Amino acid sequence: MSLRGQLIDGRAVAQTLRAELQKEIHELRGQGIVPALAVLWVGDDPASGIYFRAKEKLARELGIEFRGEKLDAGISLDSLLDELDELNCDSEIDGIFVEFPLPDHISPEAVRNAIAPEKDVDGITPVNLGKLLIEQEGLIPATPYGVMMLLRASGVELRGANAVMVGRSEVVGKPLALLLLNADATVTLCHSKTRNLREHTLRADVLCVAVGQPRMITADMVQDGAAVIDIGLNWTPGSIVGDVDFERVKERSSLITPVPGGVGPMTATVVMKNTVEATKRRVAIKHVRH
Ligand code: NDP
């Protein structure tokens, strides 16, 4: 009988990655190289505060220098762009991460365009997204990259598989669809205008969901034996739930990520991985120039 409802343990996969990073950072520090991450939290969004502090804690645990700045919600776009420019030019900073959402008067596009691509540890700049499209080495968006690591760690065969991505945001859905495509899956990208969503999801060998609606993927929408990756994080009174009706979908799926404890723990860890990656590239470029 095939396996049913086996959990993909994001905490364990993230822990393994953290141990690898810790070792790598220790070696870099031994050579006098200190990876450094700057995180900007603009305004008072409470979820951003949680993510900001989680990155601070993790960076310190791993030995990454953390420079966090909490900026007033009323900051002007110009002042924010000046802050970013300073960080771009600061030779001691390897990675820059801006917490989203931003206050309404700050254009996300302007912020996205202002981060130096080589320091863009969430892979949100046009340069890094473009590199993903043409399969060049760049910095890969953290959450989608974390999902790919979970699929790999769980032994999910992507080549030739039908992968269905529900949600097409720039931070999750679109880049994850590209990563799945680059891994030779046959990819369907669904969104709010998709007709008969269920027809698509039922064909998925690998079903990834990033919508932001509690338990919107029900068991009747899932193919028997599918691997299900739930990226959604929805705060309901007293708990956090995903976009997938976990308890029922678990019975149909072969593998499934829980919420919490699935994709969530990977994201901050991958930001640290990207920071170390950016550090190594900076050092390599310095060596080439000298
Ligand atoms: P967005 O709101 O930016 O995008 C949501 C997407 O879902 C859109 O593409 C939208 O379509 C689509 N959608 C909305 N309703 C439907 C529907 N009924 N059927 C099909 N598609 C629909 O969200 P994000 O991608 O930023 O985040 C999605 C979820 O993932 C959230 O819960 C967020 O908290 C979570 N998240 C979790 C992370 C983690 O580390 N675990 C990291 C980032 C996000 P359209 O484009 O047509 O509007």
Boltz pocket constraint, residues with backbone or C-beta under 6 A from the ligand:
constraints:
  - pocket:
      binder: B
      contacts: [[A, 143], [A, 166], [A, 167], [A, 168], [A, 169], [A, 170], [A, 171], [A, 172], [A, 173], [A, 190], [A, 191], [A, 192], [A, 193], [A, 194], [A, 197], [A, 209], [A, 210], [A, 211], [A, 212], [A, 213], [A, 230], [A, 231], [A, 232], [A, 233], [A, 234], [A, 263], [A, 264], [A, 267]]
      max_distance: 6.0
